[in-house]
Amino acid sequence: MVGSKDSELKLKLKMMIIEECEKDEIDVDDIADDLELFSPQSGLELDSLDALQISLGLQNNFGVRIADPKEFRRVVVSINTLAEYIQPK
C-alpha cells in the first residue's frame, strides 16, 4: 500500500508528533495530511527541538533513522510525505 493512502499509518504519525512534541492541545483531526508541518500557517508551532523529537520518535516508533538534515527537511514536509517515506521501510 502506498504510504500516503495508508490512513492507519498517517494516524500513528500524527499521534506520534503530538506526543513527542508535547502538543496536547492539538487533536489528530487538526493536522491535515497535506499540511506543511513546520510552516507558520500550520498552527503547530513546531521548532528545531520538535524536529529532533520527531526524528527520535521516527526511530523509536518506526525504526526509521533520518540522519541527514537535508533529507529530514525533504521528508518531514507533511504527513503524506512522511508516510510515503516510511511505508517502504
KAFENQUI-V90032 format. One record per backbone hydrogen bond with DSSP energy under -0.5 kcal/mol. NH is the residue of the N-H (numbers start at 1). CO is the residue of the C=O. E is the energy in kcal/mol with one decimal. If there is no record, write none. Layout:
# KAFENQUI-V90032
nh = (NH:NH)
co = (CO:CO)
e = (E:E)
This chain:
# KAFENQUI-V90032
nh = (5:6:7:10:11:12:13:14:15:16:17:18:19:20:21:22:23:26:30:31:32:35:37:37:39:42:43:51:52:53:54:55:56:57:58:59:60:61:62:63:64:65:66:67:69:72:73:74:75:76:77:78:80:82:83:84:85:86:87:88:89)
co = (2:3:5:6:7:8:9:10:11:12:13:14:15:16:17:19:18:23:27:28:30:32:35:77:36:39:40:47:48:49:50:51:52:53:54:55:56:57:58:59:58:63:64:65:67:68:69:70:71:72:75:75:33:78:79:80:81:82:83:84:86)
e = (-1.9:-1.6:-1.2:-2.2:-2.0:-2.1:-2.3:-2.3:-2.5:-2.4:-2.4:-2.4:-2.4:-3.3:-2.2:-1.0:-2.5:-2.3:-2.1:-1.3:-0.8:-1.4:-0.9:-2.5:-1.6:-1.4:-0.8:-2.0:-1.8:-2.2:-2.9:-2.5:-2.5:-2.6:-2.5:-1.8:-2.8:-2.9:-1.8:-1.0:-1.8:-0.5:-0.5:-0.6:-0.5:-2.4:-2.3:-1.6:-2.5:-3.2:-1.5:-0.6:-2.4:-2.1:-2.7:-2.3:-1.7:-2.4:-2.6:-0.7:-1.8)
